[in-house]
Amino acid sequence: MKAYKTEQIRNVVLLGHGGAGKTTVVEALAKVTGVLSRMGKVDDGNTISDYDKEEQKRKFSISTSVVPIEYKGENGDIKINLLDTPGYFDFCGEVEEALSVADAAIIVINCKSGIEPGTRKAWEYCDKYELPRVIFVTDMDDDEASFRELVIKLSMEFGRKVSPIQIPIREDRKFVGYVNVVKMKGRRFTTESNYEECPIPDYVEKQLETARNALMEAVAETSDEMMEKYFGGEEFSYEEISQALRQNVTEGSIVPVLCGSGYNCQGMSTLLQSIDKYFPSPASCECVGKDLYTGERFVAKYNPDANLTAMVWKTIADPFIGKYSLIKVVTGVMKPDSVIYNANKEADEKIGKLYIMRGKDTIEVDELCAGDIGAISKLTVTQTGDTIAQRNAPVEYQTADIDKPYTFMAYKPVNKGDDDKVSSALSKMLDEDLTLRVVNDAENRQSLIYGIGEQQLDVVKSKLEARYKVQITLSKPKFAYRETIRKKVKVQGRHKKQSGGHGQFGDVIMEFEPSGDLTIPYVFEEKIFGGSVPKNYFPAVEKGLQDCVQKGPMAGYPVVGIKATLVDGSYHPVDSSEMAFKMAATIAFKEGFMQANPVILEPIAALTVTVPDSFTGDVMGDLNRRRGRVLGMNSDHHGKQTIEAEVPMAELYGYGTDLRSMTGGLGVFAYELARYEQAPNDVQNAVIAAAAEAADAE
């Protein structure tokens, strides 16, 4: 593929609900531009985008794929970098990475399915990143699909800015063409995306008039001159409409709606024309960063004449195709066989060959101009989110705003001895997916893996087996309970053992009571009078306490919030020792703890849940069932409520899946540990029983 200048590049992300047809649209665009001689199908597992074995097995996208295509536009050849993203919410990290380098978006909607949760999420993403967008309605070949009803719903959902610029033509229950609302001409498909001019059918006149009026109003609002012309009853020229559309789409004040069929390649030519006409090139975009010398914010234009800077927006670490760092060049021109400087790691890296990626295939190129997307192989220290810059002018560009993972499960290798293999494989997968996190929970002797959702964790498990030949099991994790006491007691701990030589003798009388501070295990004091226990044995008594609070007598969980006071005791001048007094303190602790009204404490999370207004009742009811306490609600005045609550951590297991089910995927949540508090009796009994069962199993 030849090198393209900044003005000739379009970076376009495809967004939409899972199964809406994004990958099929990419496949169709690749077919009509000559990249493919024959279209692949998602069900057959032979598309460009879904090349990973897991994607082929599950028949949906898991990772973002880049598919560059070339198109001969009105003003010459352009290169379109299509970013095909997953539609399922578990893989939102992949979507966020793609959005960080996209300059415009196509929201793909299945006409029969209509507006789905992923459609709304796609719109929110575009608003968040201020991306120009068009809506492409696919599967128009389905006779049960109603374009008119969908457009009405889109207008109700997203406002008057939604403007259809095509009206479908149907004959004999088949999708055969469309009316171009801008040119007011009919188009009949001949072969695939090719078309010929045809008369406008009478039955679309009413729908066409509505669409045309909405478009004219939008054009009129672009300037006072246009408004005056509109109210004067004058007709706008095609050039005026096109110019106004280009301006409005770029500004986001108009969102054109197009229609077609991905499977039949229908409507792809007009979609390509819209990308060429209405979407901006990187030359008119900006990239925000920070000057690492001054610490000040700066805004970079995509300028090929400036010093080289680039952002690493994604990493592919596949054992079959190798490791590639996907980059977007911001300024300058990147060339192969050169040295680059990683500003984040403060290290030089050597570039060998320079590539663009098309799915899993690599295409070697001679250069990448500002605004273009490409790949470098085998960089040693560079990771996703790093910035490449000049050593004497280091900058750092903003990275993708990746969601924090809150869904977690315990994992362990199926085969003993595979720990190192699993650890190494997970490390590579963490480089690829920033929404994954691995934590070693030493307290509960378990390894935890965090992700966005349970489906994502199941994919991780499958990938480990398919890619790296290691197997893990996923299970419900143990939770970090605590043990404490509720009343004051006084007990004696006496350790006496006689053997052939010196014996062992330690005797302590101790008081145990709540300290009132659950953030620390214990407070130790001594109130010895008359030397009944020599001072040199005090540290041994405290050491006995230190060991005991690691595993409480009830269920083996750490002990917190106790105050232990050494008040009396006795010793033997020959047989007493530090070990004897440590043992005596241990005896006193275990006996005193069980007499002092011991209880299990459970971790309480401070939870925030943001959902559309219509789901607040369901969510609050569910929180009550989870023993949660709702503390309040705050509105964002845009149709969403943020619910603040306190919920036992154990009750949040599986919450992400349940919340998604309740809200159609539109609810998001976050939490952090707030404090510990006494668990109800039934929970305490269950925790103690589970601990006893685990001890028996060991």
N, C-alpha and C positions, 0 to 999 in steps of 0.2 A: 504494500500500500504506500502511495506517495505521501510526502509530508504536506500537511495543511497549515495555512496561516491562521492566526487567531480569529480573524473575521469569518473564516470558512468553517468554523467548528460549532456544533450544537451539542451540548451535554444534557441529555433528556432522561429523566427517571420515570419509570412506569410504576404507578401505584394503584392499589385497589384491593378488594377483598380476596381472600384465598379462593381460587377456583373461578375468578371472574374472567380469566382469559388473557392475562398479561403475557405469559410466555408464548402463547399462540400468536398474539399480535406481533411480538418480536420476531417469531419464526416467519410470519407472513411478510413483514417488512424486509427481512433478509432475503426472502424468496423474490419479491418484486424488484429488489435492487441488484439482483444477480449474485448475491453471496451464496445462495443455495440453488441447486437445480431441482431439488425436490424437498417439499416441506416435511419436517418431522412432526410427530405427535407426542403430546405429554403422556398419553396412555401407552404408547409404544416405547417410551423411554429413550427416544432418539432425537430430542431437540438440542439446539446449540446451548441454550441456557442451562438446562437441567442435566448436566453431565455427571454429577456425583452419583455414586451407586445408591445412596440413601434417597436422593431425589427421584431416581428412576424407580426404586422400589415403592416409595410412598406416593408417587405421582403428584408431587407438588414441590415448589421451590423452597429451598432451605437457606441458600446463600445468594447474595447479589452477584449477578454475572454481567460482564461488560460485552456488548456485541456492537462493534463499530461497523457502520455501513456507509457507502458512498452514494450520493444522490446528485443528479444534475438539476440544479434549481434554476430559478428565473435569472439569477445574476452569476451563474457559473456553478462549478462543482462545490459541494459541501460535504463534510464528514459529520455523521451523526453518531455520537457515542450513546448507544441505548443502554440504560442501567435497569436490568430486569430484577425486581426485588421480590422477596417473599410476601405473601399476603396474610399469612397466619401470624397472630400477635406474638407468639413465642419467639419469633425471629426478628423482632423490631430493631435489634442492634444492627442487623444487616441493612435495614431500611435507613436508619439514621446515618450510617456511613455513606450510603449512596446519596442521600440528601445533602450531605456536607460538600459534595463536589458537583451537584447538579445545578444547572442554570434555569431549568424549566421542567415541567411535569406533564405527563399524560395520565389522567385518572381513567382507568378502564372499568367499565360497568357492564355486567351481563344484563341485557335488556329484560329478559324474562325474570331474573332474580331481583332486579331493581336496586334501590338504595340499601346497601348492607352495612353492618358495622365498620367493615374495612373501608367503605366509601367515605364514611364520615371521618374516620381516622386519617385517610389520605388527604381530605380537605384541611383538616387541622394541621397536618404536616406542612402543607403548602402555605398556610397562613403563618405558621411558626417560622418558616425559612423564607417567607415573602417571595415565593416562586410563582412566575407566570404559569398558567395551566390551561389545558384544554381537556374536555371530557370526550372520550371515545366510547360510544355505545356499541358493543359487539354482540355477536350471536343474533343479528337481525334476520338471519335465515330461519329462525324458529318462528313458526306461524303464531304461536301463542304470545309472542313478545309485542308489547304495545309501546311504541316510541312516544306517542302523544301523552299517554298517562305518565310515562317516566319523566318527560320534560316538565309536566305540571308538578310532579313530586319534587323534582330537582329545584324548581323555582321556589316552592314552598319551603324547602329545607335550607337552601343556600342563598335565596334572595334573587332580586331582579338582574343581577350581574350575569346569571346563567342565560345564555343566548344561543339557541339552535341556529346553525348556519347551513344545515342540511335537513331536508324533510324526506323520509324514505318513500319510495314508490313500490307498491306491491301489485302483482297481477297473479291471479289464480293461486292465491295464498302463498306466493313466493316473493322474496325480496329481489327485485330486478334492477333497481337503480335509486336515484335520489334527485331532489331538486336543490340546486345551488341557490341559497337565499340571497347571497351577495350579488350574483350575476342574473338571478331570476331566470334560470334556464334548467331544463331537465337533462338528466344524465342516465343513460341506460348502459348497464354493464355488458361488455362483449365477452372478453376472456379475462378471467381473474379480476384484476383491479383496473383493467382498461375499460374505457367507456366511449360512447358516442352520444351526440346530442339527440334529444327526443322532446316531443311536446310535453307540457306540464299537464298531468291528468286533472280533470275537474274535481275529483274527490279530495284533493289535497289543498284546494284553493283556500278554504277557511283557515286551516292550520298554517298555511304559508303566509296568509295575510297577518295573522297574529305574530308569527316569527319575524316577518319583515318590519312590522311596526315597532316591535321591541328593539330590533337592530337599528332602525332609523333614529329612535329616541336616544339610544346609546351613542350613536355617531354625533347627533346634535349636541350632546352634552360635552363634547371634547373641546369646544371653543365657543366664544360669543358669536363669532362670524357664522359658524355652523348652526348655532341656535337660531340666529336671525334668518338664515336661509330656510331652516326647517319650518319656522312659523310663517314664513312668507309663502309657503306652499311649493317651494322649488324642489326639484329632484336632485339628489346627490349623485355625482358621477361615480363610476366604478373605482376610479383612482382615489377619490375622496373617501369612499367607504373603506377601501383597502388600507389606506394610510391611517384612518381613524381606528380601524380594527387593530392594526399593528401597535399603535400607541396604547390603546386600551388594554389589550392582552398583556403587553409588557408591564403596564402599571398594575394589572390585576383587577381592573374595574370591569372588564368583560371576560367571561369564560365561555368560549365557543363550545358548542356541542356538535360532534360529528357522529356518523353512524357507519356501520359496516359489518363484515363477518370475517373473523380471523381465519376460520377453517377454510373458507372459500377465497381468501385473499381479496375480498371485496372492500372497497373504500380505502385501500392502503395508499393509492396514489394521492388522493386528496389529503390524507393524513400527512404524508410526506411534504406536500405543498404547504400545509399549515405550519409544519415544523420550520420549513424554510422561510416562510413569510412572516410569521408572527412571533417566533421564539428568538430571544436575543442570543447573540454570540458572546463568548467570554469578554470580547473587546468592550462591551458596554456594561460589564459587571465588575464587582469589587470583591476583595478578600481582606477580612479584618485580621490583624495580627498584633504582636507586641514586640517592640524593639528591646532586645535583651540587654543592650548597653544602658539605655536610659530608663527602661521599665515602662515607657509610655506606649499608649495605643497608637497604632497607625493603620492606614487603609491603603492597600496595594491595588493598583490597576493591573489588569492582565496585559503587561507590556513586554513584547518580545525583545525590545532593545535594552532593557534594564539587566542588572546582574541576575544570575540564575537563583531562583528560589522555587521550592516545590513542597507539597505536603504529601505525606504518606497516609492514605485514607483507608487502606485495607491490606491485610496480609493473607496470602494463601500458603498453607504449610501442608501440602498433600504429599504423602510418600510416593505417589505414582507420578505426579507431574512436577514435583519439586517445590521449593519455597520461592515465592514471588512477592515483592513489595509493590503494591499498586499505588501509583502516584498521580497527582494532578500538578502540572507545571503552572506556577502562578506568574512568575516573571522570567524573562530570558529564554534561552533555547538550550535544551538538554541534548547532549551528544554522547555516543558510546565511547568506551575506552578513555574515560576521564575520572578524575578524583572529585568526590563531593564531600561536603562537610555537614555532619549531623549536628545541628545546633542544640538539640536537647541532650544528646549524649556527649557533646564536645569531642567528637571523634571523626576522623577521616574515613571514608569508605571508597573502595574502588569499584567503578562501574565497568563491567565488561561489555556485553551486548545490551541493546535497548530494544524493548518489545512493546507491541500492543497485544492485548489478549482478546480473543473472540471465543467466549466460553472457555474451554480448556486448552484451545489451540493458541500457540504463540506465533506472532508474525514479527520478524525482525525489521526494525526501521532505522533510518539514518539519523533521525532527530525527532524531538518532540518540542513543538512550539508552545508558547504561553497559552494556557487554556486547554491544552490537550491532556488526555488521560492515557497513561501507558504503564509499563511494568519493568522492574529491575529484578534480576534473579540473584540469589545467594548473598544478600547483604548480611553482615555478621551481627552488628549491634542495633541496626535500625528496626524499629517497631511501629505498629499502627499509631498514628497521632504525632509522629516525629516530623520535624521540619528540616528540609535541606536548604542551606543558605551559604553565603560567603563567610569564611572564617572572620574576616575583618568587618563584617556587617551582619551579625547574627540576628535573626528574627525567629519568631515562633508564631505560627498561624493557629487560629482557633480550631480545636478538634471537634469531632462529632459529639453531640450531646447524648451520650449513651445512657439508657435507663439502667438504674441500679437493680441487680437481681435480689429478689426476696423469697423466691421459692427454693427450698433446699431439701435434700435427701441424704441419707447416709449411704456410703458405698464401700465395698470391699472386693478385692479380687476373688474370683471363683477358685483359682488355683493358688495354692500356697507357693510363695517364692516369686510371685509376679508383681510384687509391690513396686519394684524399681521400674519395670516395664510400663505399668499403669501410670506411674508418676511421670515418666518421660513422655508418654503418649498424651496425657492430659496437658502437659506443659505446652506441647505443640498446638493442641486444640485451643488453649487459652490465648495463644498468639493470634489465632484466626478469629476468635469470637470473644469480644470484650465484655459480653454480658455473662460470661461464665466466670465462676470464682471457686477455688478449692481452699478449704480450711481444715486444718488439723485440730480437732477438738480433743486436746489431751485430757481434759477433765473427765469426759465420758468415754474416752478411749475409742473414738470413732473418727472417720474421715468424712467430711461433708462436701457436697458439691452444690453450688448455688446457680440458679438460672432464672429466666423470666417465667417459665412455666414447665409443667411436668412433661409435656410433649417434647420440649427441647432437651430435657434430661434423658428422655428415652432415646432420642436421636444420638446423643452423645454415647450412650451405652452401645447402640448399634454400630456407630462409627468406630469405636474402640475395637470391636470384634472384627469388622470388615477391613479396616485400614491397618490396624496395628496387631491383630491376632491375639488380643488379650480380652478376657471377659470379666465383667464386674456384675455384682448384684446391687440393686437399689432397694432401700428399705426405709421405713419410717424412722427418723432419728430419735435418739434419746434427748430429753430436754434437761437443761441445767437447773435442777431443783436444789434447794438448800434445806438445812435442818437447823432448828433453834429451840430454845426453851421459853416457857411462859411464866414460871414462878421461881422463887428462891428456895434452895435446899442447902442442907449442911450434911456432908458425908465424910466418912473415914476411908482412906485407902491404905491398906497395910500389905506390904510385900515381905514375906519371910521365907527363907529357904536355907536349910542346913545341909551342908555337904561335908566331905572328909576334912577339908581345911577350913579356910574362912567361909562363913556363911554369907547370906545376903539379907539385909534388913533395911527397910525404909517404911516410915509411917507418917502419913499426912492427914490432917483434917482440913477440908476445904469447903468453901461456900461457893455455890454456883447460882447466878441470877442473870436475868436479861440485862444486856449493857445499854440497850436503847439505840444502838447503831448497827444496822444490818449491812453496812458497807465494809466492815472489817470482821475477821473471824472471832477474835477474842481480845479481851483486856485482862492482863494479869497484874495482880497486886499481892503483897504479903503484909501481914500484920502479926508478926511473930514477936512474942515477948518472952524474955528470960532465956533465949537461946535454945528453945525446945527443938528447933531445926536449925542447924548451923547455916550461916549465910552462903557458904560455898556450895550448898545443895540447892539453893533457889533456882539457878539456871537449869539444873537437871529437872526440876519440877516443871518449869516452863517448857522445856524441850519435850516432856511427856505430853503437855497440852498441844504443842505445835503438831506433833504426830497425830494426835487424836482428832483434831478438827479437820484433817484432810478427808476422813471418811467417817461420817456420823454413824451412831449405833442403830438408827432406825432403818435406813435404806442405803447407807453407804455414800450419801451425798455430802459435800462440804458443809461444815458447821459455821454459822455466822451469829453475831450478835450476843455473845455470852461474856459475862464477867466472872473470872475465877479469882478467888481470894484465898491465899494460904494463911490460915489462922492459928494452926497448932500442929503438933505432931511429936514424934520422938525419934531418937537415933541410937545406934549402938556404936561405941567408940572403935570397935574392931570390924564388925560385919557390915556397917553402913558404907554405901558407895553411891556415886552419881547414877549408876545404872539402877540400883535398888530404888532410889527416890524417883527416878523416871518411871519405873514400873508402878510404884505406889500411886503416882499422880494419874497414870493411865487407868488404874483400877478405880480410883476416886471419880474420875471423869465419867467413865462408862456407867457406874452405878448412879452417880448424881444426875447425869443427863436424863436417864430414863425415869427418875423420880420427879423431875422438874417440869412436868407437863410438856413433853417434847412435841413439836409439830413440824410438818413439812411446809416449806415455803415454795411458792411457784413464781416463776418470772412473769411479770406483767409488762406488756408492750404498750407504748403510746402509738396509736394507729391513726393514720389519716387516710380517708377514702374519698376520692373525687369522682362523682357520678353525675350524669344528667338528672335534672330535677325529677323526672318521672320515675326514677328508680330509688329515690331516697327512702321511701316506705319499706320496700323489700330489703334494702341493705340494712336499715336500722333493725328490722325484725330479725334478720339473720344474725346481727351482732348480739342481740339479746339472747338468742339461742346458744351463742358461743360464750355465754357468761360475761359479755362485754358491758361496759358502762359508757353510754353516749354522753359526752361532755358538752357538745355544742355543734352547731352547723354555721357555716359561712358561705354566702353566695358570691359567685364571681360576676353576677349580673349579666352573664352571657348564657344562661340556661344550665349552669352546673352548680352543684353544692359540694362543699368539702366538709365531710363529717369527721369530727374528732372524737376519739373513743379510747378507752383502756380495755385491753382484752388479754386474757392469759395467753402466753406465748404458745402453749401446747394446742390451744384452740385455733391457732392460725395455720396449722398444718393443712395444706390443700386449699387454703383460702383463695389463692389466685385463680384456680380453676373454677371454684364456686362463684366468685365475683364475676368472672367472665361470662359464666352461664346466666347469672342473674341479669346482667346489664348488656348482653349481646356484645361483649368485648369492649364496651366503652368505659368501664370503670377501671381506675388505677388506684393503687394503694402503696403506702410506705409505712414503715414502723421502725422503732428503736426501743431498746430495753429501757423501761422507766424505773422499775424498782421490783422488790420482792414483797409478797404478802402471803398470809396464811391461806393454804389451799383448803377447800371444803373437805369434809370427812370422807366422802366417797372417793374424791381424787387422791387423798392421802392413802387410803386403803389400797387403791389400785396401784399407786407408786410403790408402796411397801411390798405388795404381792409380786409385782413385776421384778423388783430387786431380788426378792427371795428366789423366784423362779430362775433368774439369770445366774444367781450364785449356785443353785443346784446343778444347773446345766454345765457350769464351769467345773 
